[in-house]
Amino acid sequence: AVSLARRSGIEAAKLPEALAGGWADSTLLRTFVPRMTQDGFESIGALKTFQKDVDTIAAAAAQTGTPMPVSGTVQQLLRLAAAMGLEQADFSGFIDVLQTPRSGEA
């Protein structure tokens, strides 16, 4: 959403305010959009831990034959993040994987 907003000429930092109270509003949106659009936040959590959790869920899904079509894509993004040295970044590190700079709002 942050990348799409920026590339559409929308000030991504205003997404939480614009989506407040609607179906797209969430704690994750309000927490991580500022972290994706501004520098200076201390990490909360780590992509490395998220990767472990996603890998565990994907393995359980495979063992039980439960379709989890998005988990493979998430696993690939997390592996790419690790290869980029972002294992200790929180969820906001995904923006760096997607090659969208954090500062310099549109």
Number of C-alpha atoms within 10 A of each C-alpha: 11 22 18 11 16 18 13 11 11 15 15 22 20 14 19 20 11 12 14 13 10 8 7 11 15 13 8 11 18 16 14 18 21 19 21 23 22 15 10 6 10 9 13 13 13 16 22 18 13 17 20 13 12 17 17 12 14 20 13 12 14 12 9 9 9 11 10 11 9 9 15 13 10 15 17 12 16 24 17 16 23 17 11 11 10 19 20 16 19 19 19 22 21 18 19 15 17 12 9 16 15 19 10 9 14 12
